């Protein structure tokens, strides 16, 4: 199929793009187009106007200020992949980005596009949930809202942006050097959407007890699932295998997405094994960092 007819707009500034979004009826922004273009072709969405954000240079780039990493919403996934700053400060993101599609899709896809599309299996929303990221939405009058990732992702492929707002920036506070991390996923083939994924970060104290933990699942629920109870089981404790097993077993408490290809019970079983594997990798990395200091 081909898209229904629409009028394409190509603003070269954020203010112009916001003015278009607030004044045009039935308008959709397009970033990298890796999600929106297939939906247009299949007529799952039929906008009257499409606002192309690719000419807005101010929405691109990765920088650090005051200990916070700021990423422009139009930053290409390929840019994330080769960012020295992210490699040093947010290694979990680098591990995840290598599992996003293929090089061709990463060349075009953007972090903001992935977050706003919010596919349950997408890696970047899972990373932002794991990192407690703050998302900056800008409205047509210049006002900005800082939205925690927990509040930004509201339901299946649904985010808390207002119709006249655009996602403009993603902010993350890096964990201390030496923390353990791991991102693992399972799909039918490399580059396919993951059936389930797990993102784990572990920080150990001087006695090798868990000082801080972040456990997040992708592909299991309609939005990335932060495992708060599993984190609570680990904090203040040492990382014996039995305790890691108990944390991973918390997956059984959740109702997973269900479809004919991947029933809920199968998704949960996969997710539990992925979470346990990621925990083992993250703890090993954190422990090794302590030993090598």
C-alpha positions in Angstrom: 0.0 0.0 0.0 0.9 3.7 -0.3 0.2 6.5 2.1 -2.9 8.6 1.9 -2.2 12.1 0.6 -0.7 14.6 3.0 1.1 17.9 2.8 4.8 17.9 3.8 6.3 20.8 5.8 10.1 21.2 6.3 10.8 23.8 9.0 14.4 24.7 9.8 13.8 25.9 13.4 12.2 24.5 16.4 9.9 27.6 16.8 8.6 27.1 13.2 8.0 23.4 13.8 6.1 24.1 17.0 4.0 26.7 15.3 3.1 24.3 12.5 2.2 21.5 15.0 -0.1 23.9 17.0 -1.8 25.4 13.9 -2.2 22.5 11.4 -5.1 20.0 11.8 -4.2 16.3 12.0 -0.5 16.9 11.9 2.2 14.3 12.7 6.0 15.0 13.2 8.5 12.8 11.4 12.0 12.2 12.8 14.0 9.3 11.3 10.9 7.8 9.8 11.8 4.2 10.6 8.5 3.6 12.4 6.2 6.3 10.9 6.9 5.5 7.3 5.8 1.8 7.5 2.7 3.0 9.4 1.9 5.6 6.7 2.4 3.0 4.0 0.0 0.6 5.7 -2.4 3.5 6.4 -2.3 2.8 10.1 -2.0 6.5 10.4 -3.4 9.0 7.9 -2.3 12.6 8.8 -3.2 15.6 6.7 0.1 17.2 7.4 3.6 15.8 8.1 6.1 18.1 9.8 9.7 17.0 9.0 12.1 17.7 11.9 15.3 16.8 10.1 16.3 20.3 9.3 16.4 21.5 12.9 20.1 21.3 13.9 19.4 22.5 17.5 17.7 19.1 18.2 20.8 17.1 17.5 23.9 16.3 19.7 25.1 14.7 22.9 26.7 16.8 25.6 27.4 16.8 29.4 26.7 19.7 31.7 26.8 19.7 35.5 27.1 15.9 35.5 24.0 15.4 33.4 24.1 13.9 29.9 21.8 15.8 27.5 20.8 14.2 24.2 18.9 16.1 21.5 15.8 14.2 20.4 16.8 14.2 16.7 20.2 12.6 17.5 20.6 9.6 15.2 20.9 6.2 16.8 24.2 5.8 14.9 25.4 8.9 16.7 24.6 7.3 20.1 26.5 4.1 19.0 29.7 6.0 18.3 29.5 8.5 21.1 32.7 8.5 23.3 30.8 10.3 26.0 28.1 7.7 26.3 30.7 4.9 26.1 32.5 6.3 29.1 29.5 7.6 31.1 26.5 5.4 30.1 27.9 2.1 28.8 24.5 0.4 29.2 23.2 2.6 26.3 26.0 1.5 24.1 25.3 -2.2 24.8 21.7 -1.7 23.9 22.1 0.4 20.8 24.0 -2.3 19.1 20.9 -4.4 19.2 18.7 -1.8 17.6 17.7 -3.0 14.1 20.6 -2.9 11.7 23.2 -0.3 10.7 20.9 1.0 7.9 18.0 1.7 10.4 20.4 3.2 13.0 21.7 5.6 10.4 18.2 7.2 10.1 16.4 6.3 13.4 16.5 8.9 16.2 16.3 8.5 20.0 13.3 10.9 20.1 11.5 9.0 17.4 11.9 5.7 19.2 10.7 7.2 22.5 7.6 8.8 21.0 6.7 5.6 19.0 7.2 3.6 22.3 7.1 0.1 20.8 7.0 -2.3 23.8 10.1 -4.1 22.6 12.2 -1.1 21.7 15.6 -0.9 23.4 15.9 2.9 23.8 12.7 3.4 25.9 13.9 0.5 28.1 17.3 2.2 28.6 15.6 5.5 29.5 13.4 3.7 32.1 16.4 2.0 33.5 18.3 5.3 33.7 15.4 7.2 35.3 15.7 9.6 32.4 13.9 13.0 32.2 12.4 13.9 28.9 11.9 17.6 28.0 8.8 18.5 26.0 8.5 21.9 24.4 5.2 23.6 23.5 4.3 26.2 20.9 4.6 29.1 23.4 8.2 28.1 24.3 7.2 26.5 27.6 9.0 23.4 28.6 8.0 20.4 30.7 10.4 18.0 32.4 8.7 14.6 32.3 10.1 11.6 34.2 10.3 8.5 31.9 7.9 6.7 34.3 5.3 9.4 33.5 6.1 9.8 29.8 5.3 6.2 28.9 1.6 5.9 29.7 0.3 2.9 27.8 0.9 0.8 24.7 2.6 3.1 22.1 1.1 6.1 24.0 3.1 8.9 25.5 2.1 12.0 27.6 3.0 14.6 25.1 0.3 17.3 24.4 -0.8 17.7 20.7 1.2 21.0 20.4 4.3 19.6 22.1 7.5 18.1 20.7 10.0 16.0 22.5 13.2 18.0 22.3 15.7 16.6 24.8 16.6 13.6 26.9 18.5 13.9 30.1 20.3 11.2 32.1 22.3 11.3 35.3 25.2 8.7 34.8 25.9 6.2 37.5 29.4 6.3 39.2 32.4 4.8 37.4 32.8 1.1 38.3 29.1 0.1 38.4 28.1 -3.1 36.7 25.7 -3.1 33.8 24.2 -5.5 31.2 21.6 -5.4 28.5 20.4 -8.6 27.0 17.5 -9.5 24.7 16.0 -12.5 22.8 14.5 -12.3 19.3 14.0 -14.7 16.4 16.9 -13.1 14.5 19.4 -10.4 15.0 17.8 -7.0 14.2 14.2 -8.3 14.9 12.1 -6.7 17.6 12.9 -8.4 20.9 10.4 -10.9 22.4 11.8 -9.7 25.7 14.8 -7.8 27.0 16.5 -7.0 30.3 18.5 -4.0 31.4 20.4 -4.2 34.7 22.7 -1.8 36.6 24.3 -2.6 39.9 26.5 -0.5 42.2 28.4 -2.2 45.0 29.7 -0.6 48.2 33.1 -1.2 49.8 31.8 -4.4 51.4 30.5 -5.7 48.0 26.9 -5.2 49.1 24.4 -3.8 46.6 24.3 0.0 47.2 22.0 0.7 44.3 20.1 -1.4 41.7 18.1 -0.8 38.5 16.3 -3.7 36.9 14.1 -3.1 33.8 12.3 -5.4 31.4 11.3 -4.6 27.8 8.8 -6.4 25.7 6.9 -7.8 28.7 4.4 -5.1 29.4 2.9 -2.3 27.3 5.6 0.0 28.5 9.1 -0.8 29.9 8.7 -2.4 33.3 10.8 -1.2 36.2 11.3 -4.1 38.7 11.0 -2.1 42.0 10.4 -5.1 44.2 13.3 -7.0 42.7 15.6 -4.1 43.3 14.5 -3.9 46.9 15.4 -7.6 47.4 19.0 -6.7 46.3 19.8 -3.4 48.0 21.8 -3.8 51.1 22.6 -7.5 50.4 25.5 -9.4 48.9 25.0 -11.0 45.5 24.8 -14.8 46.2 23.3 -16.8 43.3 20.2 -17.6 45.4 19.5 -13.9 45.9 19.9 -13.2 42.2 17.6 -16.1 41.4 14.9 -14.6 43.8 15.2 -11.2 42.2 14.8 -12.7 38.7 11.8 -14.8 39.9 9.9 -11.6 40.6 9.0 -11.6 36.9 6.4 -14.3 37.6 4.3 -11.7 39.4 3.5 -9.7 36.3 1.0 -10.2 33.6 3.0 -10.2 30.3 1.8 -9.2 26.9 0.0 -12.1 25.2 -0.4 -12.8 21.4 -0.7 -15.9 19.3 3.0 -16.0 18.4 4.3 -15.4 21.9 1.9 -16.3 24.8 2.2 -14.5 28.1 3.7 -17.6 29.8 6.4 -17.9 27.2 7.3 -14.2 27.4 7.6 -14.3 31.1 9.8 -17.4 31.1 12.1 -15.8 28.5 12.2 -12.5 30.5 13.0 -14.3 33.8 16.0 -16.1 32.2 17.2 -12.8 30.5 16.9 -10.9 33.8 18.9 -13.6 35.6 21.6 -13.6 32.9 21.8 -9.8 32.9 22.1 -9.8 36.8 25.0 -12.2 36.6 26.9 -10.1 34.0 26.3 -6.8 35.8 27.4 -8.2 39.2 30.5 -9.8 37.7 31.4 -6.4 36.1 30.8 -4.5 39.3 32.8 -7.0 41.3 35.7 -7.0 38.8 35.8 -3.2 39.0 36.1 -3.3 42.7 38.9 -5.9 42.6 40.9 -4.0 39.9 40.8 -0.7 41.7 
